[in-house]
């Protein structure tokens, strides 16, 4: 969307629209409302690279991730950065802290610098974020999930299928009193989809969750340890626990070590992501290994390629480990 599109939509001249959007000069409240409303409807983002820089082309690639606290996202950035750096591009990274509104502001901010492309985590966005991405006129790559409708190019795996595979593994090992421990499912939609797939596979086997504890904070080792302590105090007969990710599961494992709970004979533990710390624990965690570096690298290659939009699926791997 261009400035002339906004001016035409608002019924004003380009110079007037420019003054309003750049917050320069004076304009009536009515005119300002018309211009800003038109810009919002069209998904227009002002160009911060004025003059000659805008015409030379950009070597910037915007990458937006939910967090840097979990190694999953630095791994993703490592894969993307290697490909982009080799091609002469530079990454500009934004962190949303799992807040949809923060993602919206970051998308708008990054697009204002006219990047050559944009990579974002997940498929769920605010309506305005989707509008901005769809109207950007550059390659958009959504990463880490294939359960939903993409805007342009999608690279990842099915989180719902990951949940189903996890449940089937525990069921095949003979566990029947299975519980779930997770973190904020409202903000982490990929974790919520894994839980949905897990519950679906339990239902197919005629089972349901024996217990559940979902913390309202980010995932962490400490949160996982505390959640398992609470859950077992309420439901001591549980024989297996599926955690939303490896951070939470490692916390559960530490709780078992501290309380002398035999793993897996008394209690089985299953995680998600296949983090190094989980695979190199005294008892390697049973988990799914996700191709994080490969997803970052593949996303970057597709962003720089001239291929048509589509979905690229990279498989996760079941790590049987020693905790189930």
Secondary structure, 3 states (H helix, E strand, C coil): CCHHHHHHHHCCCHHHHHHHHCCCCCCCHHHHHHHHHHHHHHCCCCCCCCCHHHHCCCCEEEEEECCCCCHHHHHHHHHHHHHHHHCCCEEEEEECCCCHHHHHHHHHHHHCCCCCEEEEECCCCCHHHHHHHHCCCCEEEEECCCCCCCCCEEEECCHHHHHHHHHHHHHHCCCCCEEEEECCCCCCHHHHHHHHHHHHHHHHCCCCCCEEEECCCCCCHHHHHHHHHHHHHHCCCCCEEEECCHHHHHHHHHHHHHHCCCCCCCCEEECCECCHHHHCCCCCCEEEECCHHHHHHHHHHHHHCCCCCEEEECCCEEECCCCC
